[in-house]
Amino acid sequence: MITRSIAAKRWGAAAASLVALTLVTAGCTTSAPTGDPTTSDEPVEILFWSWLPNIQTTIDLFEEAHPNITVNLENVGAGQEQYTKMQNAIDAGSGGPDVAQVTYDAIASFAITGALADIEQSTDADLDDIFLSGVLQNVRVDGTTYGVPQDFGPGVLYYREDVFTDAGVEVPETWDDYAVAAEAIRASGDDRYITYLDAGLADFAYMGFWQMEADPWSVSSADVSIDLGGAGPQQWAEYWGDLNARDLLIHSTMGSDEWFRQMGDGQIASWVVGAWGLQALQNNLPDNEGLWRVAPMPSWEAGQPASSQFGGSSTVVLEQSEKKDAATTFALWLNSDPVAVESLKNDQGLLPTTNAAWEAPDFVDEEIAYLGGQQARQVFAESADTTAPGWEWLPFQVYVTSVFQDTVGAAIDSGGDMEAALLDWQGRIVEYAQNQGFTVAE
């Protein structure tokens, strides 16, 4: 069960909407926000931007419980498409939403410019009592809470039990074990690989850096420090670069038709990803039921488990909104009220972020048929409990992600020096940061 000590897009928005895990949650309530408009007879309308396909179902439930608040929903795109429109509205001073869905990696870029409201200024609710501390870490910048956690992706290892058994390998507990297993699986068949590398998937690097507490960057107001040449990032690059150079990894694009075929055929034998990957497997590879299992992420040192996160999104309130109380009421209800959480389970399948959900035995101990009856959420909970603390996103993370493929991705494609490629990536990041007016230390 998750304890209070839990520490904290190419698929970006897709990852958020693919986080579909069955949820049975215990009762969880939030305090009424300060100035809660439901205590007034005056009707209030707020505008909500979200890319979730069936979120109107949950909005209808909110409006039943809050008859004086009308939520108008707009889907203006996902990820960068939405963020560009948000920034344009922010720059114009009008035309934006009151509430918006934003992935965790993009919060800092809006918060640093003053575009997001401090959630705790419009509520008496104790967010630390309601939400897991590890996900609250994802919405806090310099101690200020700029969003309400909606879902998250504790890192795990999905693996094909049949392929592992055929190759005679045990589930790896460490990354050294994983490298040995990679050799055995590669030797067990011409078209078998332990996993894949995606040249455009910066999230995989983030996940690795986070797990090993590599601290590739830090932020303090307009001062940033970038260090991809440090021991941690370089160790990560050396490890994956070595497996890549030895032809132990297949190159593929996560989420593509080919990638799903490779996963379904057992050509790709494992997947390191957020817990939400279960729904992607269930929805796209139903014939694989019973073949997959889940385990904790391998650790760098035996006996010292550590994990990280991949994916997840929040609900933010814009500072320019003139209806912050109503917007905050909606954002909190949407992500913590038991009716809302149940609706998001049924209609969106989001992995919950509340303490109450993870304290419910019916939720944590449920046997997942797709994973051979495994009590998978116990593994998810362990990952959440061992998530390394202290991870932060740069206030221009979207740009950082966009140039990953040109630098590290190029080395992945060529089988080249990933350690040197990290320094190329750093050079692009530093140049951009300086051009944006940040003081950069390397």
DAJO-V559946 format. One record per pair of residues at least 24 apart in sequence whose ideal C-beta (glycine too) atoms are under 8 Angstrom apart, sorted by the first residue. I is the first residue (numbers start at 1). J is the second residue. D is the distance in whole Angstrom. If there is no record, write none. Layout:
i=I j=J d=D
i=I j=J d=D
This chain:
i=1 j=358 d=6
i=1 j=359 d=6
i=1 j=364 d=6
i=1 j=381 d=6
i=2 j=132 d=6
i=2 j=355 d=7
i=2 j=358 d=4
i=2 j=359 d=8
i=2 j=381 d=5
i=2 j=384 d=5
i=2 j=385 d=6
i=3 j=385 d=6
i=4 j=133 d=6
i=4 j=355 d=7
i=5 j=133 d=7
i=5 j=385 d=7
i=6 j=132 d=5
i=6 j=133 d=6
i=6 j=134 d=4
i=6 j=384 d=5
i=6 j=385 d=5
i=6 j=387 d=6
i=7 j=133 d=7
i=7 j=134 d=5
i=7 j=137 d=6
i=7 j=387 d=5
i=7 j=388 d=6
i=7 j=389 d=3
i=7 j=390 d=7
i=8 j=134 d=4
i=8 j=135 d=6
i=8 j=137 d=4
i=8 j=138 d=5
i=8 j=152 d=8
i=8 j=309 d=6
i=8 j=387 d=5
i=8 j=389 d=7
i=8 j=391 d=6
i=9 j=79 d=5
i=9 j=80 d=8
i=9 j=103 d=5
i=9 j=105 d=7
i=9 j=203 d=7
i=9 j=311 d=8
i=9 j=401 d=7
i=10 j=198 d=8
i=10 j=200 d=6
i=10 j=201 d=6
i=10 j=202 d=7
i=10 j=203 d=7
i=10 j=254 d=7
i=10 j=255 d=8
i=10 j=401 d=8
i=11 j=203 d=7
i=11 j=254 d=7
i=11 j=255 d=6
i=11 j=311 d=7
i=12 j=78 d=7
i=12 j=79 d=4
i=12 j=103 d=5
i=12 j=105 d=8
i=12 j=311 d=8
i=13 j=51 d=5
i=13 j=78 d=3
i=13 j=79 d=5
i=13 j=82 d=8
i=13 j=103 d=7
i=13 j=313 d=8
i=14 j=78 d=7
i=14 j=255 d=7
i=15 j=153 d=7
i=15 j=203 d=8
i=15 j=274 d=7
i=15 j=276 d=6
i=15 j=310 d=7
i=15 j=311 d=4
i=15 j=312 d=8
i=16 j=51 d=8
i=16 j=52 d=7
i=16 j=101 d=7
i=16 j=103 d=7
i=16 j=150 d=8
i=16 j=151 d=6
i=16 j=311 d=7
i=16 j=312 d=7
i=16 j=313 d=4
i=16 j=350 d=8
i=17 j=51 d=7
i=17 j=52 d=6
i=17 j=53 d=7
i=17 j=348 d=7
i=18 j=276 d=6
i=18 j=277 d=8
i=18 j=279 d=5
i=18 j=280 d=5
i=18 j=283 d=8
i=18 j=349 d=8
i=19 j=151 d=5
i=19 j=153 d=6
i=19 j=274 d=7
i=19 j=275 d=8
i=19 j=276 d=3
i=19 j=279 d=6
i=19 j=311 d=7
i=19 j=312 d=7
i=19 j=348 d=8
i=19 j=349 d=6
i=19 j=350 d=5
i=19 j=351 d=5
i=20 j=276 d=7
i=20 j=278 d=8
i=20 j=279 d=3
i=20 j=282 d=7
i=20 j=283 d=7
i=20 j=348 d=7
i=20 j=349 d=2
i=20 j=350 d=8
i=21 j=275 d=7
i=21 j=276 d=7
i=21 j=278 d=6
i=21 j=279 d=6
i=21 j=345 d=8
i=21 j=349 d=6
i=21 j=350 d=8
i=21 j=351 d=5
i=21 j=377 d=7
i=21 j=380 d=8
i=22 j=345 d=7
i=22 j=349 d=8
i=22 j=366 d=6
i=22 j=368 d=8
i=23 j=341 d=7
i=23 j=342 d=7
i=23 j=344 d=8
i=23 j=345 d=3
i=23 j=349 d=8
i=23 j=350 d=8
i=23 j=351 d=8
i=23 j=352 d=6
i=23 j=357 d=6
i=23 j=363 d=6
i=24 j=345 d=8
i=24 j=360 d=6
i=24 j=362 d=4
i=24 j=363 d=4
i=24 j=366 d=7
i=25 j=338 d=6
i=25 j=341 d=5
i=25 j=342 d=7
i=25 j=345 d=8
i=25 j=352 d=6
i=25 j=354 d=7
i=25 j=356 d=6
i=25 j=357 d=4
i=25 j=360 d=6
i=25 j=363 d=6
i=26 j=338 d=8
i=26 j=356 d=5
i=26 j=357 d=7
i=26 j=359 d=6
i=26 j=360 d=4
i=26 j=363 d=8
i=27 j=338 d=5
i=27 j=356 d=7
i=28 j=130 d=7
i=28 j=336 d=6
i=28 j=337 d=7
i=28 j=338 d=5
i=28 j=341 d=7
i=28 j=354 d=5
i=28 j=355 d=8
i=28 j=356 d=3
i=28 j=357 d=7
i=29 j=336 d=8
i=29 j=337 d=7
i=29 j=338 d=8
i=30 j=123 d=8
i=30 j=125 d=5
i=30 j=130 d=6
i=30 j=332 d=5
i=30 j=333 d=7
i=30 j=336 d=5
i=30 j=337 d=7
i=31 j=123 d=7
i=31 j=124 d=5
i=31 j=125 d=4
i=31 j=126 d=7
i=32 j=123 d=8
i=32 j=124 d=7
i=32 j=125 d=8
i=32 j=329 d=8
i=33 j=122 d=5
i=33 j=123 d=4
i=33 j=124 d=7
i=33 j=125 d=7
i=33 j=325 d=6
i=33 j=328 d=5
i=33 j=329 d=5
i=33 j=332 d=7
i=34 j=122 d=6
i=34 j=123 d=6
i=34 j=124 d=6
i=34 j=325 d=7
i=35 j=122 d=7
i=35 j=325 d=4
i=36 j=325 d=6
i=36 j=329 d=6
i=37 j=66 d=8
i=37 j=68 d=6
i=37 j=69 d=6
i=37 j=323 d=8
i=37 j=325 d=6
i=37 j=326 d=5
i=37 j=329 d=7
i=38 j=66 d=5
i=38 j=67 d=8
i=38 j=68 d=6
i=38 j=69 d=7
i=38 j=329 d=7
i=40 j=68 d=7
i=41 j=68 d=7
i=42 j=68 d=7
i=43 j=68 d=5
i=43 j=69 d=8
i=43 j=70 d=7
i=44 j=68 d=6
i=44 j=69 d=5
i=44 j=70 d=7
i=44 j=323 d=6
i=44 j=326 d=4
i=45 j=69 d=8
i=45 j=70 d=5
i=45 j=71 d=8
i=45 j=72 d=6
i=45 j=323 d=8
i=46 j=70 d=7
i=46 j=71 d=6
i=46 j=72 d=7
i=46 j=97 d=8
i=46 j=98 d=4
i=46 j=99 d=6
i=46 j=321 d=8
i=46 j=323 d=5
i=46 j=326 d=5
i=46 j=327 d=5
i=46 j=330 d=6
i=47 j=71 d=8
i=47 j=72 d=5
i=47 j=74 d=7
i=47 j=96 d=8
i=47 j=97 d=4
i=47 j=98 d=5
i=47 j=99 d=7
i=48 j=72 d=7
i=48 j=73 d=5
i=48 j=74 d=7
i=48 j=97 d=6
i=48 j=98 d=7
i=48 j=99 d=5
i=48 j=100 d=7
i=48 j=330 d=7
i=49 j=74 d=5
i=49 j=75 d=7
i=49 j=76 d=6
i=49 j=82 d=6
i=49 j=86 d=7
i=49 j=97 d=4
i=49 j=99 d=7
i=49 j=100 d=4
i=49 j=101 d=7
i=50 j=75 d=7
i=50 j=100 d=7
i=50 j=101 d=4
i=51 j=75 d=6
i=51 j=77 d=7
i=51 j=78 d=4
i=51 j=79 d=8
i=51 j=82 d=7
i=51 j=101 d=6
i=52 j=101 d=7
i=52 j=348 d=5
i=53 j=348 d=8
i=54 j=347 d=4
i=54 j=348 d=6
i=55 j=347 d=7
i=55 j=348 d=7
i=57 j=343 d=6
i=57 j=347 d=5
i=58 j=334 d=7
i=58 j=340 d=6
i=58 j=343 d=4
i=58 j=344 d=6
i=58 j=347 d=6
i=58 j=348 d=8
i=61 j=339 d=6
i=61 j=340 d=7
i=61 j=343 d=6
i=62 j=330 d=6
i=62 j=333 d=6
i=62 j=334 d=7
i=62 j=340 d=7
i=65 j=333 d=7
i=65 j=337 d=8
i=65 j=339 d=7
i=66 j=329 d=7
i=66 j=330 d=8
i=66 j=333 d=7
i=69 j=326 d=5
i=69 j=329 d=7
i=69 j=330 d=7
i=71 j=99 d=8
i=71 j=330 d=6
i=79 j=103 d=7
i=80 j=398 d=6
i=83 j=109 d=8
i=83 j=110 d=8
i=83 j=398 d=7
i=86 j=110 d=7
i=86 j=115 d=8
i=86 j=318 d=8
i=87 j=115 d=8
i=89 j=320 d=8
i=90 j=115 d=5
i=90 j=318 d=7
i=90 j=320 d=7
i=93 j=320 d=6
i=94 j=320 d=7
i=96 j=318 d=5
i=96 j=320 d=6
i=96 j=321 d=8
i=97 j=318 d=6
i=97 j=321 d=8
i=98 j=317 d=7
i=98 j=318 d=6
i=98 j=321 d=4
i=98 j=323 d=5
i=98 j=324 d=8
i=98 j=326 d=7
i=98 j=327 d=4
i=99 j=315 d=6
i=99 j=316 d=7
i=99 j=317 d=6
i=99 j=318 d=8
i=99 j=321 d=8
i=99 j=327 d=5
i=99 j=330 d=6
i=99 j=331 d=6
i=100 j=315 d=7
i=100 j=316 d=6
i=100 j=318 d=7
i=101 j=150 d=7
i=101 j=313 d=5
i=101 j=314 d=7
i=101 j=315 d=6
i=101 j=316 d=8
i=102 j=147 d=6
i=102 j=313 d=6
i=102 j=314 d=6
i=102 j=315 d=8
i=102 j=316 d=5
i=103 j=311 d=8
i=103 j=312 d=7
i=103 j=313 d=5
i=103 j=314 d=8
i=104 j=138 d=4
i=104 j=139 d=7
i=104 j=152 d=8
i=104 j=312 d=5
i=104 j=313 d=7
i=104 j=314 d=6
i=104 j=393 d=7
i=105 j=206 d=8
i=105 j=393 d=5
i=105 j=397 d=5
i=105 j=398 d=7
i=105 j=401 d=7
i=106 j=393 d=8
i=106 j=397 d=7
i=106 j=398 d=6
i=107 j=138 d=7
i=107 j=139 d=6
i=107 j=141 d=7
i=107 j=146 d=5
i=107 j=147 d=6
i=107 j=314 d=7
i=107 j=316 d=7
i=107 j=393 d=7
i=108 j=141 d=5
i=108 j=219 d=7
i=108 j=392 d=7
i=108 j=393 d=5
i=108 j=394 d=7
i=108 j=395 d=4
i=108 j=397 d=7
i=109 j=393 d=8
i=109 j=394 d=8
i=109 j=395 d=5
i=109 j=396 d=6
i=109 j=397 d=6
i=109 j=398 d=6
i=110 j=146 d=8
i=110 j=316 d=7
i=111 j=141 d=5
i=111 j=144 d=7
i=111 j=146 d=5
i=111 j=395 d=8
i=112 j=141 d=7
i=112 j=221 d=8
i=112 j=395 d=4
i=114 j=319 d=6
i=115 j=318 d=6
i=115 j=319 d=6
i=115 j=320 d=8
i=116 j=146 d=4
i=116 j=147 d=7
i=116 j=316 d=5
i=116 j=317 d=7
i=116 j=318 d=7
i=116 j=319 d=6
i=117 j=146 d=7
i=117 j=316 d=8
i=117 j=317 d=4
i=117 j=318 d=7
i=117 j=319 d=5
i=117 j=321 d=7
i=117 j=324 d=5
i=117 j=327 d=8
i=117 j=328 d=8
i=118 j=144 d=5
i=118 j=145 d=6
i=118 j=146 d=7
i=119 j=145 d=5
i=119 j=146 d=7
i=119 j=147 d=7
i=119 j=148 d=6
i=119 j=317 d=6
i=119 j=328 d=6
i=119 j=331 d=7
i=119 j=332 d=8
i=120 j=144 d=8
i=120 j=145 d=5
i=121 j=324 d=8
i=122 j=317 d=7
i=122 j=324 d=5
i=122 j=325 d=5
i=122 j=327 d=8
i=122 j=328 d=4
i=123 j=328 d=5
i=123 j=329 d=8
i=123 j=332 d=6
i=125 j=332 d=6
i=129 j=355 d=7
i=130 j=336 d=5
i=130 j=354 d=6
i=130 j=355 d=7
i=130 j=356 d=8
i=131 j=336 d=7
i=131 j=353 d=5
i=131 j=354 d=6
i=131 j=355 d=7
i=132 j=353 d=6
i=132 j=354 d=7
i=132 j=355 d=6
i=132 j=358 d=7
i=132 j=384 d=7
i=134 j=309 d=8
i=134 j=384 d=6
i=134 j=387 d=5
i=134 j=389 d=8
i=135 j=312 d=7
i=135 j=353 d=4
i=137 j=389 d=7
i=137 j=391 d=7
i=138 j=309 d=8
i=138 j=312 d=7
i=138 j=314 d=7
i=139 j=314 d=5
i=139 j=316 d=8
i=141 j=392 d=8
i=142 j=220 d=8
i=142 j=221 d=8
i=146 j=316 d=6
i=147 j=314 d=3
i=147 j=315 d=6
i=147 j=316 d=4
i=147 j=317 d=8
i=147 j=331 d=8
i=148 j=314 d=6
i=148 j=315 d=5
i=148 j=316 d=8
i=148 j=331 d=4
i=148 j=332 d=6
i=148 j=334 d=7
i=148 j=335 d=5
i=148 j=336 d=8
i=149 j=312 d=7
i=149 j=314 d=6
i=149 j=335 d=6
i=149 j=353 d=4
i=150 j=312 d=7
i=150 j=313 d=5
i=150 j=314 d=5
i=150 j=315 d=6
i=150 j=334 d=7
i=150 j=335 d=5
i=150 j=344 d=8
i=150 j=350 d=6
i=150 j=353 d=7
i=151 j=276 d=7
i=151 j=311 d=8
i=151 j=312 d=5
i=151 j=313 d=6
i=151 j=344 d=8
i=151 j=350 d=4
i=151 j=351 d=5
i=151 j=352 d=7
i=151 j=353 d=6
i=152 j=274 d=7
i=152 j=309 d=6
i=152 j=311 d=7
i=152 j=312 d=4
i=152 j=351 d=6
i=152 j=353 d=6
i=152 j=384 d=8
i=153 j=273 d=7
i=153 j=274 d=2
i=153 j=275 d=6
i=153 j=276 d=5
i=153 j=277 d=8
i=153 j=309 d=5
i=153 j=310 d=5
i=153 j=311 d=4
i=153 j=312 d=5
i=153 j=351 d=7
i=154 j=274 d=6
i=154 j=275 d=5
i=154 j=307 d=6
i=154 j=309 d=6
i=154 j=351 d=8
i=154 j=380 d=5
i=154 j=381 d=8
i=154 j=383 d=4
i=154 j=384 d=4
i=154 j=387 d=6
i=155 j=207 d=6
i=155 j=211 d=7
i=155 j=272 d=7
i=155 j=273 d=7
i=155 j=274 d=6
i=155 j=275 d=8
i=155 j=297 d=5
i=155 j=307 d=5
i=155 j=308 d=5
i=155 j=309 d=6
i=155 j=310 d=6
i=155 j=383 d=6
i=155 j=387 d=8
i=156 j=272 d=8
i=156 j=273 d=7
i=156 j=274 d=7
i=156 j=275 d=5
i=156 j=277 d=7
i=156 j=294 d=5
i=156 j=295 d=7
i=156 j=296 d=6
i=156 j=297 d=6
i=156 j=307 d=8
i=156 j=379 d=6
i=156 j=380 d=6
i=156 j=383 d=5
i=157 j=270 d=6
i=157 j=271 d=7
i=157 j=272 d=6
i=157 j=294 d=7
i=157 j=295 d=5
i=157 j=296 d=7
i=157 j=297 d=6
i=157 j=298 d=7
i=158 j=270 d=6
i=158 j=271 d=5
i=158 j=273 d=7
i=158 j=277 d=6
i=158 j=278 d=7
i=158 j=281 d=7
i=158 j=292 d=6
i=158 j=293 d=7
i=158 j=294 d=5
i=159 j=269 d=6
i=159 j=270 d=4
i=159 j=271 d=8
i=159 j=292 d=7
i=159 j=293 d=6
i=159 j=294 d=8
i=159 j=295 d=7
i=160 j=266 d=5
i=160 j=269 d=5
i=160 j=270 d=7
i=160 j=291 d=6
i=160 j=292 d=6
i=161 j=291 d=6
i=161 j=292 d=7
i=161 j=293 d=5
i=161 j=372 d=7
i=162 j=266 d=7
i=162 j=291 d=5
i=163 j=188 d=8
i=163 j=192 d=7
i=163 j=266 d=5
i=163 j=269 d=4
i=164 j=269 d=7
i=167 j=192 d=7
i=167 j=269 d=8
i=171 j=293 d=8
i=171 j=295 d=5
i=172 j=298 d=5
i=173 j=298 d=6
i=173 j=299 d=7
i=173 j=302 d=6
i=174 j=298 d=5
i=174 j=299 d=6
i=174 j=300 d=7
i=174 j=301 d=7
i=174 j=302 d=5
i=175 j=239 d=6
i=175 j=298 d=5
i=175 j=299 d=7
i=175 j=300 d=6
i=177 j=298 d=6
i=178 j=298 d=5
i=179 j=239 d=7
i=179 j=242 d=8
i=179 j=243 d=6
i=179 j=248 d=8
i=182 j=243 d=6
i=182 j=248 d=4
i=182 j=249 d=7
i=183 j=248 d=7
i=185 j=269 d=5
i=186 j=247 d=7
i=186 j=248 d=5
i=191 j=265 d=8
i=191 j=267 d=5
i=192 j=266 d=7
i=192 j=267 d=6
i=192 j=269 d=6
i=193 j=248 d=7
i=193 j=249 d=6
i=193 j=250 d=4
i=193 j=267 d=7
i=193 j=268 d=6
i=193 j=269 d=7
i=194 j=248 d=7
i=194 j=249 d=7
i=194 j=269 d=5
i=194 j=270 d=6
i=195 j=249 d=6
i=195 j=250 d=8
i=195 j=268 d=6
i=195 j=269 d=7
i=195 j=270 d=5
i=195 j=271 d=7
i=195 j=272 d=7
i=196 j=249 d=6
i=196 j=250 d=5
i=196 j=251 d=7
i=196 j=252 d=4
i=196 j=254 d=8
i=196 j=259 d=7
i=196 j=262 d=7
i=196 j=268 d=5
i=197 j=240 d=7
i=197 j=244 d=6
i=197 j=249 d=5
i=197 j=250 d=8
i=197 j=251 d=6
i=197 j=252 d=8
i=197 j=412 d=5
i=198 j=251 d=8
i=198 j=252 d=6
i=198 j=253 d=6
i=198 j=254 d=5
i=198 j=412 d=8
i=199 j=251 d=7
i=199 j=405 d=6
i=199 j=408 d=8
i=199 j=409 d=3
i=199 j=410 d=7
i=199 j=412 d=4
i=199 j=413 d=5
i=200 j=253 d=7
i=200 j=404 d=7
i=200 j=405 d=4
i=200 j=409 d=6
i=201 j=254 d=6
i=201 j=404 d=8
i=202 j=400 d=7
i=202 j=401 d=4
i=202 j=404 d=4
i=202 j=405 d=8
i=202 j=408 d=8
i=203 j=310 d=6
i=203 j=311 d=7
i=203 j=401 d=8
i=204 j=272 d=7
i=204 j=310 d=8
i=205 j=236 d=7
i=205 j=404 d=7
i=205 j=408 d=7
i=206 j=308 d=8
i=206 j=310 d=8
i=207 j=272 d=7
i=207 j=308 d=5
i=207 j=309 d=7
i=207 j=310 d=5
i=208 j=236 d=5
i=208 j=240 d=8
i=208 j=308 d=8
i=209 j=233 d=6
i=209 j=236 d=6
i=210 j=308 d=4
i=210 j=309 d=7
i=210 j=387 d=8
i=210 j=388 d=6
i=210 j=391 d=5
i=211 j=297 d=6
i=211 j=299 d=8
i=211 j=300 d=8
i=211 j=306 d=5
i=211 j=307 d=6
i=211 j=308 d=4
i=211 j=388 d=6
i=212 j=236 d=7
i=212 j=300 d=6
i=212 j=306 d=7
i=212 j=388 d=7
i=213 j=306 d=8
i=213 j=388 d=5
i=213 j=389 d=8
i=213 j=390 d=7
i=215 j=390 d=7
i=217 j=392 d=8
i=217 j=394 d=6
i=217 j=429 d=8
i=218 j=392 d=7
i=219 j=392 d=6
i=219 j=394 d=6
i=219 j=395 d=6
i=222 j=437 d=7
i=222 j=438 d=5
i=222 j=439 d=6
i=223 j=438 d=7
i=223 j=439 d=5
i=223 j=440 d=8
i=223 j=441 d=7
i=224 j=394 d=6
i=224 j=395 d=8
i=224 j=433 d=6
i=224 j=438 d=5
i=224 j=439 d=7
i=224 j=440 d=6
i=224 j=441 d=7
i=225 j=440 d=7
i=225 j=441 d=4
i=225 j=442 d=7
i=226 j=426 d=5
i=226 j=429 d=6
i=226 j=430 d=6
i=226 j=433 d=7
i=226 j=440 d=6
i=226 j=441 d=8
i=226 j=442 d=6
i=227 j=426 d=8
i=227 j=442 d=7
i=228 j=422 d=4
i=228 j=423 d=6
i=228 j=425 d=6
i=228 j=426 d=4
i=228 j=429 d=8
i=229 j=422 d=7
i=229 j=423 d=6
i=229 j=426 d=7
i=233 j=422 d=5
i=234 j=419 d=5
i=234 j=422 d=7
i=235 j=300 d=8
i=237 j=408 d=8
i=237 j=418 d=4
i=237 j=419 d=4
i=237 j=421 d=7
i=237 j=422 d=5
i=238 j=418 d=7
i=238 j=419 d=6
i=240 j=418 d=6
i=241 j=411 d=7
i=241 j=416 d=8
i=241 j=417 d=7
i=241 j=418 d=4
i=241 j=419 d=6
i=244 j=412 d=6
i=244 j=415 d=6
i=244 j=418 d=7
i=245 j=415 d=5
i=251 j=412 d=7
i=251 j=413 d=7
i=255 j=280 d=8
i=260 j=284 d=5
i=260 j=285 d=6
i=263 j=288 d=8
i=264 j=288 d=6
i=266 j=291 d=8
i=272 j=297 d=6
i=273 j=310 d=6
i=273 j=311 d=8
i=274 j=309 d=6
i=274 j=310 d=4
i=274 j=311 d=4
i=274 j=312 d=7
i=275 j=351 d=6
i=275 j=376 d=8
i=275 j=377 d=8
i=275 j=379 d=8
i=275 j=380 d=4
i=275 j=383 d=7
i=276 j=311 d=6
i=276 j=351 d=6
i=278 j=368 d=7
i=278 j=370 d=7
i=278 j=371 d=7
i=278 j=376 d=7
i=279 j=349 d=6
i=281 j=370 d=7
i=282 j=370 d=5
i=288 j=370 d=8
i=289 j=369 d=7
i=289 j=370 d=5
i=290 j=369 d=8
i=290 j=370 d=7
i=290 j=372 d=5
i=291 j=372 d=8
i=292 j=370 d=7
i=292 j=371 d=6
i=292 j=372 d=8
i=293 j=371 d=6
i=293 j=372 d=6
i=293 j=374 d=6
i=294 j=371 d=6
i=294 j=374 d=6
i=294 j=376 d=5
i=294 j=379 d=5
i=294 j=380 d=8
i=295 j=379 d=7
i=296 j=379 d=6
i=296 j=382 d=6
i=296 j=383 d=6
i=296 j=386 d=8
i=297 j=383 d=7
i=305 j=382 d=7
i=305 j=386 d=5
i=306 j=386 d=5
i=306 j=387 d=8
i=306 j=388 d=5
i=307 j=382 d=8
i=307 j=383 d=4
i=307 j=384 d=8
i=307 j=386 d=5
i=307 j=387 d=5
i=307 j=388 d=7
i=308 j=387 d=6
i=308 j=388 d=6
i=308 j=391 d=7
i=309 j=387 d=6
i=309 j=391 d=8
i=351 j=380 d=7
i=358 j=384 d=8
i=394 j=429 d=8
i=394 j=433 d=8
i=395 j=438 d=8
i=396 j=432 d=7
i=396 j=433 d=7
i=396 j=436 d=6
i=399 j=429 d=8
i=399 j=432 d=5
i=400 j=425 d=8
i=400 j=429 d=5
i=403 j=428 d=5
i=403 j=429 d=7
i=403 j=432 d=8
